[in-house]
Amino acid sequence: VESVLDYMEKKHDLNVRIAKDVAAGGVLVTAIVSVVVGVIIFAPYVFDLLLI
């Protein structure tokens, strides 16, 4: 997305900046959700290993 927007608009544009920020925010939210899901899935197994 970033490369395409940079190619289409050579000068600084507020809309391009907002689009890049929204895309980066989406990636951040996806990464956080994946960590939470991983903890939910693997936490019981890790606790079982630590308690043995």
NUKOL-524566 format. One record per residue (C-alpha): x, y, z. Coordinates in Angstrom, 1 decimal. Layout:
% residues N
{x:X | y:Y | z:Z}
...
//
This chain:
% residues 52
{x:0.0 | y:0.0 | z:0.0}
{x:2.7 | y:2.4 | z:0.9}
{x:4.7 | y:2.0 | z:-2.3}
{x:1.6 | y:2.4 | z:-4.4}
{x:0.5 | y:5.5 | z:-2.6}
{x:4.1 | y:7.0 | z:-2.9}
{x:4.1 | y:6.2 | z:-6.6}
{x:0.7 | y:7.8 | z:-7.2}
{x:1.3 | y:10.9 | z:-5.2}
{x:4.9 | y:12.3 | z:-5.3}
{x:4.3 | y:15.3 | z:-3.0}
{x:3.1 | y:15.1 | z:0.6}
{x:-0.7 | y:14.6 | z:0.8}
{x:-2.7 | y:14.5 | z:4.0}
{x:-4.9 | y:11.7 | z:2.6}
{x:-1.9 | y:9.5 | z:1.8}
{x:-0.6 | y:10.1 | z:5.3}
{x:-4.0 | y:9.1 | z:6.8}
{x:-4.2 | y:6.0 | z:4.6}
{x:-0.7 | y:4.9 | z:5.7}
{x:-1.5 | y:5.5 | z:9.4}
{x:-4.7 | y:3.5 | z:9.1}
{x:-2.9 | y:0.6 | z:7.5}
{x:-0.2 | y:0.7 | z:10.2}
{x:-2.9 | y:0.8 | z:12.9}
{x:-4.5 | y:-2.3 | z:11.3}
{x:-1.3 | y:-4.2 | z:11.4}
{x:-0.7 | y:-3.2 | z:15.0}
{x:-4.2 | y:-4.4 | z:16.0}
{x:-3.8 | y:-7.6 | z:14.1}
{x:-0.5 | y:-8.3 | z:15.9}
{x:-1.9 | y:-7.6 | z:19.3}
{x:-5.0 | y:-9.9 | z:18.6}
{x:-2.7 | y:-12.7 | z:17.4}
{x:-0.7 | y:-12.5 | z:20.6}
{x:-3.8 | y:-12.6 | z:22.8}
{x:-5.2 | y:-15.6 | z:20.8}
{x:-1.8 | y:-17.4 | z:21.2}
{x:-1.8 | y:-16.8 | z:24.9}
{x:-5.4 | y:-18.1 | z:25.2}
{x:-4.6 | y:-21.2 | z:23.3}
{x:-1.2 | y:-22.1 | z:24.8}
{x:-1.5 | y:-20.8 | z:28.4}
{x:-3.1 | y:-24.0 | z:29.8}
{x:-0.3 | y:-26.1 | z:28.3}
{x:2.4 | y:-23.8 | z:29.6}
{x:0.9 | y:-23.8 | z:33.1}
{x:0.7 | y:-27.6 | z:33.1}
{x:4.4 | y:-27.8 | z:32.1}
{x:5.4 | y:-25.4 | z:34.8}
{x:3.4 | y:-27.1 | z:37.6}
{x:4.9 | y:-30.6 | z:36.9}
//
